[in-house]
Amino acid sequence: MTDTILKKISLPSSITVKKFSEVLNIPLNVVITELMKNGILATINEKIDFETASIIAGDLGFEVSEEILEAGEKMTIEKLNEELKKEKESSDILKSRAPIVTILGHVDHGKTTLLDTIRKTNVAAKESGGITQHISAYQVKKKGQLITFVDTPGHEAFSAMRERGVSIADIAVLVVAADDGVRPQTREVIEYLLAKKIPTVVAINKIDKPSVNIQRVKQELADAGIVLEEWGGQVLSAKISAKQNIGIDDLLDNILLINEVEDFKANYKRDPLGIVLESHLDPQKGPIATVLIKTGTLKEGQDVIAGASFGRIKRIEDFRGTRITEAVPGTPVSIIGFHSAPSSNDILQASPEKHQGKSKSQSGLLNNSEEEAFSSQKMMRVIASEKIKRLNIILKSDVQGSLEAIGQILGEIKSQEVAIDYIGTGVGNITESDVRLAGSSNATIYGFNVEITPVAKRMAETAKVEIKNYKIIYELVEDIKNKLIAMLPPIIERTDFGKMKVLALFKTGKGDMIIGGKITNGKMVNKSLIEVMRNDAIIGQGKLNNLQENKVNVDECVSGKECGITFLGSTKIKEGDVLLSYKEEVKKQTL
């Protein structure tokens, strides 16, 4: 008997059923029948993911492989900054590049409106909930010079993403509302700007409002460490109204003044180095990454790597969506050609050599699920004890930045009794692999700004897997928080009323007793709970069903007085026992 030799095939991360049958060279009806055997109902034009396709192919006698990235030293933002510092000090011929600017400040002080006014488009109206939830970049031209703006999220919960925006920018614009002044979030930003010595322009916004106090704003800025030029300091400022388009030219002029002094330069002739700002999976185009080129020139056709992703540049588009053949330093671009969506903060660099595909089973490198688990470690909370109740979730989002933001907000939830267990996280639509994983781990799938594939939807209905999809981050977070609260054990709050010493027993029934006694401290309360104490030890519990003082029914009887009670309970009370009157309230915990 000879061993069966498996036919080797290579499959992409997702494939239509029709294309899948062509790759296998097996009739469509056979493939669809095999899918149905595995509980998957899919039409010929619907896509199935790699995991599903590899299972079916394996059942049909194929050995499946998928190309993965060969290992190499991973470049970080810190290493990139070191590289740029060396470049600045080198003798290479450097040319001026567009300055990279980020706009920071307290929520509602007008950052997004200012960006809208500068680029003449309305971001806030397009964003669910009116919050800029992604990070992106674009360019404007002033006096013939390009300025690159990096747009960071506007809500205070996104501090980690804002910090990233600062770390990749050359110049910061600090927006302070003239009618509100320096707020706590503004002070945090100022501390970071001063610590990193980032050139800053202050934009005093909303000067068109009647309740402005610009002198107060300048004083508060000075107290926080930002001394404006007109007060004898070094920091430039502009009085603006982003809404009324007042003072914007002055602000841009100040940015150009700083650019002239700092003279930001780069080596245009070297291989490109850039920072991935965001990425997402497009159903038609595949993985798309927004990248800010820091040095070197990126060209179509180049082999590149970014974190665990690699590929060949098929198309480069500028911030307007116009196709360009190359991108120079300081330019934000969208790139098509990666085999998978890279993560935010990954550093794009030219591939040192063309990557050779390897079978997953033969490779000693991280496979897809291991890589996903590695990246999700950033978001995981340490489970300190097995006693902690865990909420299993799978989290999918449209871009890496959203995933980070959600993880950051959820990370603020602190509890010794419940915790989130991230079974899986990733960028892209919710697929049948997610449903399969959720079914096996009893997890809820949460999606943010993603679609659910038809195949996955049908699988989830059959397997009774819960999928919750949201357009606003805080609605998603609130749902998860409510689930955690529901898992918390209730708190029982006890209130002691008083004690009574038993002096006489008037009736002893099967489940009740009528007792007389004297209240030694506090009070006895009708319908309260009773603890029976004998020689300072609790010997039983019951309920005070009726309370009388001088044979008259009362609600309470206070210390020093005698009373009679009807006790409900199985404990046999004796003279000399002490009865403690108390109540218990069950309260739900919160986070």
N, C-alpha and C positions, 0 to 999 in steps of 0.2 A: 504494500500500500504506500503510495507516495503522498507527500504533503501537498495541499492545495496552494498554488502560488497566487497571492492576491495582486490584482492589478492596481498600480499606483496612480492616483490622480491628485491634482492640486485644486483647491476651491477657494474662492474669495470669502470675505467676511459675511456677505449675503448674496443670494442668487435666486432668480425666479425658478419656479417649478419646471417651466418649459426648458430654460437654459440648463438646468440641472439634469434633465433627462438626456439632453444633447451631449453634455459632458460625459455622462455615464454610458451613452450610446444604448439606452434601454428605452423601450416604448413608454410613452406618457402614462398610459393606463396602468402599467406595472408600478411606476414610481408613485402615482397617486394612491394606488391600492396599498403600497407599503407605508405611505404616510398615514393612511386611515388606520392601519393596523396599530400604529403608534399614537392613535388618538388625535391626529392632526388633519383637519379638513382645510385644504388649500386649493385654490383654482390655479390654472396654468400660468397666469400672469402675476400671481402673488409671490412675494419674496419670502424665503425661509432663511434663517441665520445659519452660520457656519456649524454650530454645534448640532442643530437638527439635521442639516445636510450630511454631516459626517457620520451621525448615528445610522441614518437610512442607507448611506453608501456602504457603511460597514456591514449592515445586514444583507446587502446585495453582493457582498464579496469584494469590496474595494478597500485599499489602504489609502487613507486621506492625509494630506499634509497641507500646511498653510505657511506662507513665508512669514518669518519673524526677523527682527533686527538682530544683527550680530552685536556682541557686547563691545563696548568701548567706554572710555572715560566720559562721564556725564558732566557737561559744563553747566554751572550754576550762574545766577546773577552775580554772585560774589566774584566768581572766577572771571566772568565777563568784565566786571568793573576793573579788576586787576589788569586784564588784557588791554582795556581802553587806556588805563593809566600808563602802561608801558608804551603804548602806541603814541600817546601825547608826548612822552619824553624821548621817543626815538628820533632818528635822523631821517626817517621816511618823509617823502613829500606829502604833506597833508593839505587838504582843501577845506574851505568853509562848508558847513552843512547847516540845514535848517535847525533852529533851536527847538527843543521839545518842551512843551509847557503843559502843566497840569493845573486845574482850578480846584481849590479846596476851601473849606469853611463849614460853618454850622448849617444843619439842615434848615431849609426854608429861607436861607439868606440870599438866594437867587443865583446859585451856581449854574443850574441847568438853563435858566432863562438867559444868563449871560452868554453861555455857549450857543444857545439858539440864535441870539441876536448876532453873534459873530459869524456864524455859518449860514444864517438866514433859513434855517429849517426848524421845525418844531418837533423836538424829541419827546417832550413830556406828554404831548397829546397821543403819541403812538405807544407809550409805555403803559401797561396795566398798572392801575393804582397811582399813576403819576410819578413813579420813582424810576430813575434811570438804573436799571437792574443789571446791565451788562457794562463791560468796559470796552471802549472803542477809540478810534483815533481818526483825525482828519487834518487837512491843511487849509490855511488861508494865506492870501498874499497881501502884503502891505509895503508900499514904496518899492515894489519890485522884488521884495524878499519874502520867501516862504517861511511860515511859522507852523509848526506841528503841534496840535492840541491833543492831549490824551484825556479822554473823558472817563472819570471815575464815578462809582455809584454815589448817590446823594443821601442815603440814610445812615444815621449814626452807627447802626449795627454792622456796617460794612467796613470797619476800621482797617482790617487786614488788607482788603482790596485797595483802600485809599492809600495805605502805606506803600503798596506795590506801585501805585501810580506815581507817588513821590520818588520812589527809589529809581525809576527809569526816566525821570524828567530832569531837564537842565534848569528850568526856571519854574517857580511856583507863583500862582496868582492866588492871594488870600482874600476871599470875599467876606466882608463884614457889613452887615446891614446897619445903615445910619440911624435907624429908629430902634435898634435892638442891642447893638454893641457887641462886646466880646463875650461869648458864651463858653460854657465848659468845653464843648467840642472844639471851639476855636483855639482855646488854650492848649489842648492836646496837640493840635496841628502845629501851633507855634513852637511848642517844645521840640517837636520832631524836626521842624525846619531849622531851628537854631542848632540842634545837636548835629545835624548832617551838613550844616553850613550851605544850605541851598539858597541861591539868589532868589529874592522874593519881591514881588510887586503887590502892594495892598490896593484892592478895589473897594472903596467905600460906596456901597450900593444903596439904592432906594432913596437918593437925595431928593427926589421929586415929592416925597411924602411930607405932610405938614409937621409931623412930630419928630423931625430929625434933630440930633444933637451931635454934630461932627466933632466938636471940641472934646466932648465926653468920650467918643470913640477913640480919638487920638490918645487921650490920657490912659484909657484902658489898654490900648495897644502898648503904650510905653511901659505901663505896669507889668505887662506880660513879657516884655523884652524886645518888642518891635518899636524902635524909635524912628519916626518918619523924618524925611529930609528937611521939611520945613521946621521941624523941632530940633534941628542940629544933628540928626542921625544920618544913616546911610541908606535907608529903605525908601524907594520911590513909591508914590501913591497916585491914584486917580480917583476923582469923585465922579461916580457914574449912576445912571439909571438904566439897568439892563432892559427894563420893560419899555422905557421911552426912547431907547437908543441914544442916550446922552453920555458923552465922555468916553465912548468906546475907542475913538481914534487916539485919545490921550493914553489910554491903557495900552494899546498896541504899540504906540510910540515908545512908551516906557520899556516894553518887552524888547523892542529893537535896540534901545539904549544899552540894556543889560547885555544883549547879544553882542553888541559892538565892543563892550568892555571885555567880556569873557572870551569872545572869538572862538566859538565851538568849532572844532575841526575833526576830520576823519580821513582815513586812507581809502580812497575810492578804488584803488587797484588791487586790493587784497580780496581773499574769499570773504563772503558775507558772514556777519554775526548779527543776530537779531533776537528780540524777545517776543515770544508768543503771548499776545494779549488775551485772546479768546479763541475757541474753536467750536465747530459744530458739524453735525452730519447732515448733508443735504441729500434728500431722496434721489435726486437726479445726478448731482455732481459728485457726491461722495464727501469725504472729509474736507472741510474748508477751514483754514487757519488765518486769523488776523495777526500779522507780524509787524513789529516796528524794527526797521533796519537801523542798527546802531553804528556799524562801520562796514566797509566793503561794499561790493555791488552784487546784488542778487540778479541772476539772469534766468530766463526760460531755458529748460533743458538740463539745468544743474541737478545733480544728485545731492540731496540734503538729508540731514537728520535733526530731530528735535525731541529730546528726551528719549522715549521708547518708540517714537514714530520715525519713519523714514519714507523716502519716495523721490520721484523725479518731478521737477517743476513743470507742470503742463500748461499752466496759465497764471499770469500775475495781473491783478486788477488794482487800480488806485482806489482812494476812498470814495470816488464818485462811481465806481463800477466800470471805469474805462480800462480796456486791456492795454497793458504796457509790456515791453519786452525786457526791461530791467528796472531795478529799484535801487536808488543810491542812498547813502546814509541820511538818517533823519526822516525817511519816508515810511508812512504806514501803508501796508498793502494786504490784500487778501490773496491767498495762495491755494491753488488746486493741484493735487498730485501726491499728497501723503496717503499711505496705505491705511492709516487710522488717525483719528483726531488727537493731536498732541495736547498736553495739559498746559494751562496757564502757567506762566513763568518759565516754561521750558525754553532753552536757548537753541535757536536755529543756527546751524553751521553747515558748511559744505562737507559732504561725505568724503572721507579720505580715500575710499575705494568703493567700487560697486558691490552692493551686498548680495551674497549668495543665499538663496532660499534653503531652509532646512526643514526636515520633518519635525513636528513638535515632539514626537516620541524619541527622536534621536538627539534633540538639542538639550544641552545642560542649562540653557538660559531660562529666564522667566517666561512661562507661557501666558496666554491672555488672562486667564483667571487669576494666576499668581500676580501678574502685573497690576490687575484691578485691585486685588487684595492689598498690595503694597501701597498703591496710591490712596486707598480708602483708610489706611492707617492714620493719615493726617486727621481724618474726621472722627476716628473711633475714640470712645471714652473707655478708660481702663475699668474693667469689671473687677472690683475689689473682692467680692465675696460671692459664693454660689447662692447665698440667700437672696441676693438682689433679683428682683423680677425683671425680665428682659423683654423689651418690645422689639421684635424682629422686623426690620424694614429693608426693602430694596429701593434705592434712590436713583432715579434717572433724570437728567436735565439736558436742556438744549446746548448749553456751553459750559466749559469748565469753571468759568468765573461764578456762575450761578451755583454750581455744586459746592464751591468753596464757601460762598456766602451763606448758604443753607447750613452747611456743616458748622460754620462759625457761630451762627445764631443758636443752633441746637446745642452746641458745646457749652453755652452759657447756662443751660438747665442743670442744676446741681441737686442731687438726691442720693441718700444713702440706701434707698429702698428700691428704686427703679432706675433702669438705664436703657439706652438705645443700643441695640446690637445691629450693626450694619452688615447684613448678609451679602450685599453687593451694592456697588455704586458705579455709575458710568455716564458717559455722554452719548446721547442718541435716543432713538425711539424705543418704546417698550416692545420687546420681542418675545417669541415663544420660549427662549432660553430663560428670560427673566421669570416668566410664568412657571416654568418647570422648577426653577430654583426656589421660587416662593412657595410652591406646593410642597416641596420636600422639606422646607424649613419652617413652615407655618408663618410665613412673613406677609406683610402688606406691601404692595408696590406703590410707591409715590412717584409721580411724574411732575416735572415743572417745565411748561412750555414745550412738551413733546407730544408725539402722536402714538397711538397704540395700533400696531399692525393688525389687520383683520384676522390673521391666523391666531395671533396672541389673544385677541379679544374673545374668539370662540373657545380657545383652550381655557381661558380664565373662567368663563361662564360654566364650562363643563366641570372644571376642577374646583369651582367655588373659591377661586383666588380673588381677593379684594384688590382692585386697582383704583387709586385716587389720583386724579390729574388736576393740576392747578395752573393758573396764569399769574397769580400774585403770591410772592414768597411767603408773606406773613400769614396768609390763609393756610398754606401748607404747614407751616410751623405750628400754628394754632391747633390744627387737627392732630398733629403728632403729640403736642403738649397735652391736649385733652385726653388722648388715649393713655398717656403716662399717668395722668391724674386718676383716671378710672382704675388703674392697676394698684394705686396706693392703698394700703390697708386703712380702714377708718380709725380715727382717734376717739377713744372713750374718755370723756371728761367727767370726773366725779366731783360732786359737791357734798360735803358733810354738813348736816343741819344741827344735830345735837344728840345727847345721850339720856336715856331713861333707865333708872334702876327698878327692877321688877320687885314689887312688894306683895302682890297677891295674884293667884290664879283663880278666875271665876268659872271658866269653862274650858274643857279640853276635848276637842273634836278630832275627827280623823285627819282633817287637813287644815284645821283652824283652831285658834285659841283666843279666849277673851282674857285680857291681862290688865292688872292695875299696877300703877307705879308712880315714881316721882322723877321729874326731869332734873337732872343734876347739872347740865350746862347746855347752852344753845336752846334748841327747840325741837319739838316733834312735829312733823308735817304730814298731813293726811295724804294718802295715796303714794307715799314715798317708799323707797326700798328699805329693808331692815337687815342689819347684821346682828347675829346673836353672839354675845361674848360671855365666856365663862372663865374666870381666873385669867383674864387678859388674853385669852386665846379665842379666835373665831371658830365657832362650832357649827354654824349654819346661817342660811339666808332665807328671807321671805319678803312679804309685802305688808305694809300697814294699810288695811282695807277700810278701817273706820276709826275716827278719833273723837273722843268725848271728854268734855270738861264739865264737871258737875252734872253728868248725865245729859248734856246738851252737845249735839254734833257741832264740831268746830273744824276749821281748816288747819289751825296751828295752836300749839300750847307751849308756853315759854318756860324758861328755867325757874325752878323753885315751886312750880305748881304740880299738883297731882292730876293724873288723867287715866282714862281707860282706853284701851285699843283692841281692835280685832286684828289678830295676826294670822296671815295666810302663809302656810308653809308646813313642811314635814318635820321640822326640828321641834323636839319636845323641850319647852322652856321650863326652867325651875325658878323658884324664888331666889333672889340674889343675883340672877343674871343681869347683864347690862345690854340694852337694845340701842343700837346706833341707827339713827334716821339719816338717809342720804339719797341722792339722785344721781343717775348717770345719763349723759348725753352723748350720742354717737354723732361725730362730726367728720365730714369728708376732708381729707388733707388737700393741700394745693402745693404747687411748685413755686 
